[in-house]
Amino acid sequence: MKTLFGLVWFLVQVSLMILAGILFGGIAHFLIESRWIILIPGLILIYFLGPYILELIIKYNLIKEIKKEFDK
């Protein structure tokens, strides 16, 4: 029974990976064929650098608030 469940789970995972490949392949094909090719590097940069940029913005706002408190 455990072996059968393992086989079924493996087949489900394989089918989900194939479905994801078809879905993301279609999206990538659309982006590459269209004029939105500039969008791909931008999205990659936002994905990797977004948290750091957000952290810098939060720190800047925090420093500004602290400076306001000291200026009073």
N, CA, C and O of each residue as an XYZ file, in Angstrom:
288
protein
N       0.830     -1.200      0.000
C       0.000      0.000      0.000
C       0.874      1.263      0.000
O       0.592      2.234     -0.702
N       1.942      1.220      0.808
C       2.832      2.365      0.878
C       3.540      2.582     -0.462
O       3.760      3.720     -0.876
N       3.893      1.492     -1.129
C       4.546      1.589     -2.429
C       3.594      2.165     -3.473
O       3.997      2.976     -4.307
N       2.335      1.745     -3.424
C       1.340      2.261     -4.357
C       1.130      3.761     -4.145
O       1.040      4.525     -5.107
N       1.053      4.174     -2.878
C       0.905      5.597     -2.582
C       2.118      6.382     -3.080
O       1.975      7.477     -3.624
N       3.309      5.819     -2.891
C       4.528      6.477     -3.367
C       4.531      6.633     -4.879
O       4.940      7.670     -5.401
N       4.075      5.601     -5.585
C       4.016      5.664     -7.044
C       3.004      6.711     -7.508
O       3.279      7.490     -8.421
N       1.835      6.721     -6.872
C       0.807      7.702     -7.241
C       1.304      9.119     -6.952
O       1.105     10.023     -7.764
N       1.944      9.314     -5.809
C       2.464     10.635     -5.458
C       3.533     11.076     -6.454
O       3.584     12.245     -6.836
N       4.385     10.145     -6.873
C       5.413     10.450     -7.867
C       4.770     10.871     -9.191
O       5.213     11.837     -9.812
N       3.740     10.161     -9.623
C       3.062     10.500    -10.875
C       2.367     11.862    -10.785
O       2.342     12.617    -11.758
N       1.807     12.168     -9.621
C       1.182     13.483     -9.430
C       2.237     14.581     -9.525
O       2.005     15.608    -10.163
N       3.389     14.374     -8.899
C       4.455     15.371     -8.953
C       4.954     15.577    -10.379
O       5.178     16.709    -10.807
N       5.129     14.478    -11.114
C       5.601     14.586    -12.496
C       4.589     15.346    -13.349
O       4.966     16.197    -14.154
N       3.311     15.041    -13.172
C       2.296     15.737    -13.974
C       2.224     17.216    -13.608
O       2.011     18.056    -14.483
N       2.399     17.549    -12.327
C       2.410     18.961    -11.931
C       3.623     19.691    -12.499
O       3.520     20.851    -12.896
N       4.776     19.013    -12.541
C       5.965     19.635    -13.123
C       5.784     19.869    -14.621
O       6.200     20.902    -15.145
N       5.166     18.912    -15.308
C       4.909     19.085    -16.740
C       3.948     20.245    -16.961
O       4.154     21.058    -17.862
N       2.904     20.325    -16.150
C       1.936     21.418    -16.261
C       2.598     22.771    -15.998
O       2.336     23.746    -16.703
N       3.460     22.824    -14.975
C       4.165     24.074    -14.676
C       5.101     24.449    -15.819
O       5.220     25.626    -16.159
N       5.762     23.466    -16.411
C       6.639     23.738    -17.552
C       5.875     24.292    -18.734
O       6.338     25.220    -19.398
N       4.706     23.730    -19.002
C       3.883     24.231    -20.106
C       3.419     25.653    -19.813
O       3.472     26.519    -20.686
N       2.965     25.891    -18.586
C       2.458     27.216    -18.215
C       3.554     28.274    -18.296
O       3.383     29.300    -18.955
N       4.690     28.023    -17.618
C       5.755     29.019    -17.603
C       6.449     29.121    -18.951
O       6.941     30.190    -19.314
N       6.494     28.027    -19.696
C       7.039     28.086    -21.050
C       6.190     28.967    -21.945
O       6.715     29.725    -22.760
N       4.873     28.868    -21.794
C       3.984     29.728    -22.575
C       4.145     31.187    -22.217
O       4.165     32.051    -23.093
N       4.262     31.466    -20.922
C       4.459     32.856    -20.487
C       5.789     33.391    -21.005
O       5.858     34.517    -21.497
N       6.852     32.579    -20.896
C       8.166     33.011    -21.375
C       8.146     33.224    -22.887
O       8.738     34.179    -23.389
N       7.471     32.342    -23.606
C       7.383     32.494    -25.061
C       6.655     33.790    -25.413
O       7.065     34.506    -26.327
N       5.588     34.089    -24.698
C       4.846     35.330    -24.949
C       5.725     36.548    -24.685
O       5.727     37.497    -25.470
N       6.473     36.524    -23.577
C       7.308     37.673    -23.236
C       8.449     37.848    -24.227
O       8.798     38.973    -24.586
N       9.034     36.731    -24.671
C      10.161     36.825    -25.591
C       9.689     37.279    -26.974
O      10.367     38.072    -27.628
N       8.549     36.788    -27.418
C       8.046     37.155    -28.740
C       7.509     38.580    -28.778
O       7.512     39.220    -29.830
N       7.055     39.071    -27.654
C       6.515     40.430    -27.650
C       7.650     41.428    -27.433
O       8.821     41.059    -27.356
N       7.278     42.669    -27.339
C       8.294     43.706    -27.138
C       8.580     43.937    -25.664
O       9.222     44.923    -25.301
N       8.121     43.057    -24.834
C       8.325     43.202    -23.393
C       9.595     42.511    -22.934
O       9.717     42.165    -21.759
N      10.551     42.302    -23.846
C      11.779     41.591    -23.497
C      12.556     42.349    -22.418
O      13.308     41.740    -21.657
N      12.382     43.665    -22.348
C      13.037     44.475    -21.313
C      12.458     44.135    -19.942
O      13.131     44.291    -18.923
N      11.220     43.674    -19.920
C      10.539     43.394    -18.660
C      11.189     42.244    -17.893
O      11.187     42.244    -16.662
N      11.740     41.273    -18.605
C      12.282     40.081    -17.944
C      13.460     40.428    -17.027
O      13.428     40.053    -15.856
N      14.509     41.135    -17.509
C      15.590     41.494    -16.577
C      15.113     42.392    -15.437
O      15.608     42.297    -14.314
N      14.148     43.266    -15.735
C      13.608     44.128    -14.682
C      12.923     43.332    -13.592
O      13.104     43.607    -12.406
N      12.127     42.336    -13.995
C      11.457     41.488    -13.004
C      12.462     40.682    -12.196
O      12.288     40.489    -10.992
N      13.515     40.211    -12.859
C      14.548     39.451    -12.145
C      15.241     40.350    -11.122
O      15.473     39.938     -9.985
N      15.571     41.576    -11.529
C      16.221     42.502    -10.597
C      15.317     42.850     -9.424
O      15.768     42.901     -8.280
N      14.040     43.090     -9.707
C      13.102     43.398     -8.622
C      12.979     42.211     -7.680
O      12.901     42.384     -6.463
N      12.961     40.996     -8.247
C      12.819     39.806     -7.408
C      14.004     39.661     -6.461
O      13.825     39.357     -5.281
N      15.224     39.881     -6.979
C      16.400     39.673     -6.141
C      16.762     40.894     -5.306
O      17.236     40.751     -4.180
N      16.546     42.086     -5.837
C      16.955     43.296     -5.124
C      15.816     43.966     -4.370
O      16.054     44.878     -3.579
N      14.587     43.530     -4.600
C      13.428     44.140     -3.965
C      13.496     44.195     -2.451
O      13.259     45.255     -1.871
N      13.814     43.079     -1.786
C      13.888     43.131     -0.315
C      14.943     44.104      0.200
O      14.734     44.758      1.222
N      16.083     44.206     -0.503
C      17.130     45.128     -0.065
C      16.693     46.576     -0.256
O      16.951     47.426      0.596
N      16.029     46.853     -1.377
C      15.533     48.205     -1.625
C      14.485     48.578     -0.584
O      14.490     49.692     -0.060
N      13.587     47.644     -0.287
C      12.562     47.896      0.722
C      13.191     48.137      2.091
O      12.739     49.002      2.841
N      14.227     47.377      2.415
C      14.912     47.558      3.693
C      15.573     48.932      3.764
O      15.535     49.581      4.809
N      16.174     49.378      2.669
C      16.785     50.708      2.653
C      15.742     51.802      2.831
O      15.985     52.780      3.539
N      14.587     51.649      2.199
C      13.518     52.647      2.343
C      13.033     52.699      3.785
O      12.829     53.782      4.335
N      12.848     51.529      4.400
C      12.386     51.488      5.790
C      13.420     52.118      6.715
O      13.058     52.872      7.619
N      14.714     51.819      6.501
C      15.761     52.405      7.336
C      15.817     53.917      7.159
O      16.004     54.649      8.132
N      15.656     54.394      5.917
C      15.679     55.833      5.661
C      14.533     56.521      6.391
O      14.727     57.567      7.012
N      13.341     55.939      6.318
C      12.193     56.534      7.008
C      12.382     56.501      8.519
O      11.998     57.443      9.212
N      12.968     55.429      9.032
C      13.223     55.326     10.467
C      14.243     56.373     10.904
O      14.071     57.011     11.943
N      15.300     56.552     10.119
C      16.313     57.554     10.449
C      15.702     58.954     10.407
O      16.027     59.800     11.240
N      14.822     59.197      9.442
C      14.155     60.495      9.346
C      13.294     60.752     10.581
O      13.280     61.865     11.107
N      12.575     59.726     11.047
C      11.743     59.873     12.247
C      12.604     60.132     13.479
O      12.254     60.964     14.316
N      13.726     59.428     13.596
C      14.622     59.633     14.745
C      15.193     61.048     14.711
O      15.303     61.702     15.748
N      15.555     61.517     13.518
C      16.092     62.871     13.395
C      15.049     63.906     13.807
O      15.389     64.904     14.441
N      13.790     63.681     13.456
C      12.718     64.596     13.867
C      12.608     64.653     15.381
O      12.408     65.724     15.954
N      12.739     63.504     16.029
C      12.645     63.460     17.492
C      13.800     64.223     18.140
O      13.599     64.913     19.139
N      15.009     64.106     17.580
C      16.150     64.803     18.159
C      16.108     66.304     17.881
O      16.650     67.092     18.656
N      15.471     66.701     16.788
C      15.393     68.129     16.453
C      14.412     68.880     17.343
O      14.471     70.107     17.421
N      13.517     68.173     18.011
C      12.521     68.839     18.858
C      13.122     69.403     20.112
O      12.412     69.993     20.926
